[in-house]
Amino acid sequence: MYSQRFAPVRALAAILTVLMLVLPGTLARPTRRASDPNSDPFYQPPSGFESTLPGTILRQRQVVASFFGLIPDPIEAHQLLYRTTAINGSAIATVTTVFKPLIPKKDRFISLHTAYDSSSVSCNPSYQYQLGAPQTDLISSAEFLVIQLYLLQGYIVASPDYEGPDAAFSPGHLEGMGVLDGMRAVQNFADKLGMSTDKPAIVGTGYSGGAIATGWAASLHPSYAPELNIKGWVAGGTPANLTGTLLFIDDTISSGFIPAAIDGLSKPSAYGAELMPIINSIITEKGQAILDYANEHCAIADLINFSGESIFSTDIQSLGHGLLTQPTIQSILQKNIMGLNKNETPAAPVFVYHASQDEIVPYSDASTMVDSWCSNGADVKFTTYANGGHVTTEIVALPDAVTFVENAFSGTVAKGCSSNSELTSLLNPIALGVELEPILTQLASVLTMAGTKDSNIKENITVLSKTVS
């Protein structure tokens, strides 16, 4: 019992030992602690930035990354404020955090899009990664370990605040452009990262809310940023259809994602000009309080606050079940369906994976997206995990995701579309080699905490408020 209790502590110690040996960082490390984006001037773009090109670096700084906000991570970490684009085409600015191992692969990098799923800027990855800003939930702590996994393989990893300056959660085109412009910014920073080329190879990856950003970046790449040397994409648990996801999770323990998405869609960088007059005309006092709460809290707090509630209640908004047929709302949701338009088809190969029994994001919507992409000529590998839930599948699929990333960089991904099913619900700690065993062991603890097919989470949503350690 003693050994089981302290196994996570020993695993984290092992990870830190490996990182100290392999990724010791520089001796002259910054010592500043994190400041909330609401008050940190770094996040404010300089005057005249609107005239710069998308991906232009507006500010840069070195920061101290950390495990759970408490333990300094011995790697080199940079943050870049860069110019990107709002839904209406205007210039906005957001931040990407770039992690560099001591001995990096100098011709490539990974863009990793975390599932921060929040309409509060205080939940931005760029803030949560820093010393003094605790990662206070299961998902963010697990995804930080995924970053370490890629770093230990020698990859430079960039993780953008793809929701933009006002935390616009869920509008796909905004998030996709945020990802692509973040890639441009890292490419513009290539010299300072010691890269051997100004056209590095790139693979983008994200799960759940991070797959909204990933899927839309893949879709917009050919038209918005065709010059980027993108070799592949990994998208798991993908909310390909916002309407489908809303209907699927309404009045469940996961309904707390809905207020954050509505608040995100109505931000100025997104569809605020169109949506706010409608929201203001139908929202009740209770509904406004729910949106205000989402605007100030991270995903897990949102889930707990709105658990079991229905967005169609007239206690929240006056249209009731007519909410989704209101013409402007319906039009905006239609624009956010992946695979709907042929001219939004990925040019680089994509690995899509999804749990057939996913309790948060409908499997059928992801399957429809894959069918659409394939009919339009995309190269897609689609893996169905038959024995996982939404949370557990992200962890179980990691070996397949990492293998796809490696194959994408080497150009050995098969052409065309293929599909397969996986029955496993476990993670083998040595699946990626003994050097990565400490991290996979730590990530395997997520499966225990979540329970088979996310059973523990279904019984008690507060399980998500715990951390991997």
LUMSE-847192 format. One record per residue (C-alpha): x, y, z; residue in one letter. Coordinates in steps of 0.05 Angstrom, whole numbers, padded with zeros to 5 digits, always signed. Layout:
BEGIN
XYZa...
END
This chain:
BEGIN
+00000+00000+00000m+00057+00047+00016y+00090+00033-00051s+00024+00045-00089q+00012+00110-00053r+00080+00139-00071f+00086+00109-00141a+00064+00174-00175p+00115+00213-00135v+00170+00165-00155r+00148+00168-00227a+00151+00244-00228l+00219+00241-00195a+00242+00194-00249a+00216+00240-00303i+00252+00299-00273l+00316+00259-00267t+00313+00241-00341v+00298+00312-00360l+00356+00339-00318m+00403+00291-00354l+00375+00298-00424v+00345+00368-00424l+00386+00407-00373p+00369+00475-00403g+00412+00536-00395t+00446+00561-00333l+00420+00631-00342a+00346+00618-00333r+00292+00671-00325p+00265+00676-00254t+00199+00714-00264r+00136+00680-00242r+00072+00679-00283a+00025+00738-00287s-00048+00729-00307d-00059+00749-00380p-00111+00799-00357n-00056+00841-00325s+00007+00819-00362d+00028+00873-00412p+00064+00820-00454f-00003+00800-00483y-00018+00870-00509q+00005+00881-00581p+00045+00944-00598p+00014+01002-00634s+00011+00991-00709g+00014+00915-00707f-00047+00912-00752e-00004+00927-00812s+00041+00867-00801t+00033+00800-00835l+00000+00741-00801p+00052+00703-00761g+00095+00764-00748t+00128+00762-00679i+00108+00823-00639l+00141+00807-00573r+00184+00751-00546q+00209+00728-00478r+00239+00668-00443q+00198+00637-00386v+00205+00583-00334v+00159+00525-00351a+00138+00480-00294s+00105+00415-00273f+00037+00432-00242f+00060+00504-00233g+00105+00484-00175l+00166+00447-00200i+00210+00482-00252p+00217+00442-00316d+00291+00440-00336p+00280+00459-00409i+00286+00522-00450e+00218+00555-00460a+00202+00617-00502h+00138+00655-00512q+00121+00692-00576l+00065+00743-00583l+00045+00739-00656y-00004+00770-00704r-00062+00727-00726t-00132+00738-00755t-00202+00745-00726a-00265+00716-00758i-00280+00782-00792n-00209+00786-00822g-00183+00839-00774s-00115+00834-00740a-00110+00805-00670i-00052+00778-00629a-00041+00716-00587t+00016+00676-00556v+00051+00611-00570t+00097+00576-00521t+00157+00541-00552v+00193+00486-00514f+00263+00468-00538k+00302+00406-00515p+00378+00410-00506l+00392+00368-00568i+00334+00383-00614p+00318+00357-00683k+00336+00421-00721k+00292+00413-00783d+00223+00402-00752r+00175+00418-00696f+00109+00396-00668i+00050+00443-00657s+00010+00414-00599l-00059+00441-00585h-00083+00429-00514t-00155+00420-00495a-00163+00481-00451y-00237+00486-00470d-00248+00552-00434s-00272+00622-00451s-00229+00653-00396s-00161+00681-00414v-00136+00660-00345s-00138+00589-00372c-00092+00603-00432n-00038+00549-00440p+00016+00603-00442s-00003+00623-00371y-00017+00553-00344q+00051+00527-00367y+00090+00577-00326q+00120+00572-00256l+00069+00598-00206g+00007+00582-00246a-00016+00513-00222p-00045+00464-00271q-00105+00446-00229t-00139+00390-00268d-00128+00320-00295l-00128+00338-00369i-00079+00397-00368s-00030+00360-00324s-00034+00299-00369a-00024+00340-00432e+00037+00374-00402f+00066+00304-00394l+00051+00291-00468v+00094+00352-00485i+00150+00321-00444q+00143+00257-00483l+00155+00293-00548y+00212+00334-00519l+00248+00271-00496l+00244+00248-00568q+00282+00310-00589g+00224+00350-00618y+00216+00424-00609i+00143+00433-00587v+00101+00495-00596a+00034+00502-00560s-00008+00563-00581p-00064+00600-00546d-00105+00585-00608y-00169+00615-00579e-00139+00684-00590g-00134+00745-00544p-00204+00738-00515d-00208+00662-00505a-00258+00649-00561a-00270+00575-00548f-00300+00534-00605s-00302+00577-00668p-00263+00533-00716g-00238+00583-00767h-00210+00629-00713l-00175+00571-00678e-00149+00542-00743g-00118+00608-00765m-00090+00617-00695g-00054+00550-00702v-00027+00564-00772l-00003+00634-00753d+00030+00604-00691g+00068+00557-00738m+00088+00617-00779r+00113+00652-00717a+00156+00592-00696v+00183+00589-00767q+00201+00663-00761n+00237+00646-00696f+00276+00589-00728a+00344+00624-00725d+00338+00637-00650k+00318+00564-00639l+00380+00542-00677g+00341+00508-00732m+00378+00486-00794s+00325+00510-00843t+00276+00568-00850d+00223+00519-00876k+00220+00467-00820p+00175+00406-00826a+00114+00410-00781i+00063+00362-00752v+00002+00388-00714g-00034+00348-00660t-00092+00358-00613g-00146+00321-00575y-00218+00339-00558s-00222+00415-00556g-00151+00415-00583g-00177+00375-00642a-00224+00432-00660i-00162+00475-00671a-00124+00418-00704t-00180+00397-00751g-00194+00467-00773w-00120+00484-00782a-00114+00422-00826a-00176+00445-00865s-00151+00516-00875l-00078+00500-00888h-00085+00495-00965p-00119+00563-00971s-00095+00604-00912y-00022+00582-00903a-00001+00538-00962p+00072+00557-00955e+00078+00519-00889l+00115+00453-00895n+00063+00412-00857i+00075+00337-00860k+00014+00312-00822g-00040+00321-00769w-00065+00281-00710v-00136+00294-00686a-00171+00253-00632g-00239+00258-00600g-00256+00312-00652t-00318+00356-00642p-00330+00360-00717a-00400+00387-00710n-00415+00436-00654l-00490+00426-00659t-00482+00351-00654g-00437+00358-00593t-00485+00407-00559l-00545+00361-00568l-00503+00301-00545f-00480+00331-00479i-00538+00376-00461d-00569+00357-00394d-00511+00311-00376t-00451+00316-00330i-00413+00346-00390s-00462+00402-00405s-00414+00453-00374g-00377+00457-00440f-00438+00490-00471i-00437+00558-00435p-00362+00563-00449a-00374+00549-00522a-00431+00600-00527i-00389+00652-00491d-00330+00635-00536g-00370+00640-00601l-00396+00708-00579s-00327+00739-00564k-00305+00799-00606p-00252+00758-00643s-00306+00707-00663a-00379+00722-00679y-00392+00774-00625g-00419+00827-00673a-00472+00779-00698e-00487+00739-00636l-00487+00790-00579m-00550+00827-00601p-00587+00760-00603i-00559+00736-00537i-00576+00801-00503n-00647+00796-00527s-00660+00725-00503i-00616+00715-00442i-00646+00713-00373t-00614+00736-00309e-00595+00664-00292k-00568+00653-00362g-00525+00715-00359q-00496+00692-00292a-00478+00626-00324i-00443+00659-00382l-00407+00707-00335d-00383+00648-00294y-00356+00613-00357a-00320+00677-00376n-00281+00675-00310e-00268+00601-00298h-00232+00542-00329c-00263+00480-00359a-00269+00436-00297i-00303+00491-00256a-00351+00502-00315d-00368+00428-00316l-00383+00427-00242i-00423+00492-00245n-00469+00471-00302f-00471+00395-00292s-00538+00365-00310g-00567+00430-00335e-00600+00442-00402s-00585+00502-00446i-00656+00496-00474f-00688+00515-00407s-00728+00579-00411t-00698+00596-00344d-00634+00609-00383i-00658+00636-00450q-00726+00653-00477s-00724+00614-00543l-00724+00547-00508g-00715+00490-00559h-00720+00542-00615g-00649+00565-00598l-00615+00525-00652l-00664+00544-00706t-00654+00619-00696q-00627+00638-00765p-00563+00673-00745t-00545+00620-00693i-00561+00564-00742q-00518+00597-00796s-00458+00604-00750i-00462+00532-00726l-00467+00509-00798q-00402+00545-00814k-00368+00506-00759n-00380+00436-00788i-00315+00403-00809m-00315+00370-00877g-00376+00407-00902l-00339+00447-00955n-00295+00414-01007k-00247+00473-01007n-00233+00459-00933e-00201+00391-00943t-00134+00375-00911p-00075+00371-00958a-00028+00334-00910a-00045+00264-00883p-00088+00260-00821v-00093+00208-00765f-00163+00212-00736v-00180+00170-00675y-00243+00166-00633h-00276+00122-00581a-00339+00089-00608s-00370+00099-00539q-00345+00170-00528d-00392+00202-00478e-00374+00274-00494i-00361+00280-00569v-00406+00240-00616p-00369+00186-00654y-00417+00192-00713s-00397+00265-00726d-00323+00247-00730a-00339+00188-00776s-00380+00234-00821t-00322+00284-00823m-00274+00228-00844v-00321+00205-00899d-00326+00276-00926s-00252+00287-00925w-00239+00221-00959c-00290+00234-01013s-00254+00299-01027n-00186+00265-01035g-00154+00271-00966a-00107+00219-00938d-00137+00195-00872v-00123+00139-00824k-00184+00130-00780f-00178+00087-00717t-00237+00069-00674t-00224+00052-00601y-00279+00004-00581a-00266+00000-00506n-00250+00071-00486g-00284+00134-00461g-00268+00205-00482h-00213+00217-00430v-00182+00147-00429t-00176+00143-00505t-00129+00203-00508e-00080+00164-00465i-00090+00095-00495v-00080+00122-00566a-00014+00157-00550l+00032+00103-00579p-00007+00103-00644d-00006+00179-00646a+00069+00183-00634v+00082+00130-00687t+00040+00170-00737f+00079+00233-00721v+00144+00197-00735e+00118+00168-00800n+00090+00235-00822a+00158+00268-00813f+00192+00212-00851s+00141+00215-00907g+00121+00142-00899t+00046+00150-00884v+00005+00109-00932a-00035+00146-00985k-00110+00143-00988g-00159+00127-00932c-00160+00068-00885s-00197+00049-00822s-00186+00000-00765n-00209-00016-00695s-00171-00025-00631e-00197-00064-00571l-00144-00046-00520t-00162-00002-00461s-00092-00004-00430l-00027+00034-00439l+00038-00006-00442n+00091+00036-00405p+00147+00011-00450i+00107+00017-00515a+00153+00073-00538l+00218+00047-00508g+00247+00045-00438v+00272+00117-00440e+00199+00141-00442l+00174+00092-00390e+00172+00142-00333p+00125+00188-00371i+00080+00132-00397l+00077+00104-00327t+00053+00171-00302q+00003+00177-00358l-00022+00106-00345a-00045+00131-00277s-00096+00174-00314v-00131+00110-00336l-00137+00087-00264t-00164+00154-00241m-00214+00158-00299a-00237+00086-00293g-00256+00038-00348t-00290+00076-00404k-00287+00138-00359d-00332+00104-00308s-00303+00142-00248n-00313+00209-00283i-00385+00191-00301k-00399+00175-00228e-00364+00238-00202n-00344+00295-00248i-00298+00323-00195t-00248+00268-00212v-00226+00315-00267l-00205+00367-00216s-00148+00322-00193k-00078+00322-00224t-00036+00265-00250v+00011+00272-00191s
END
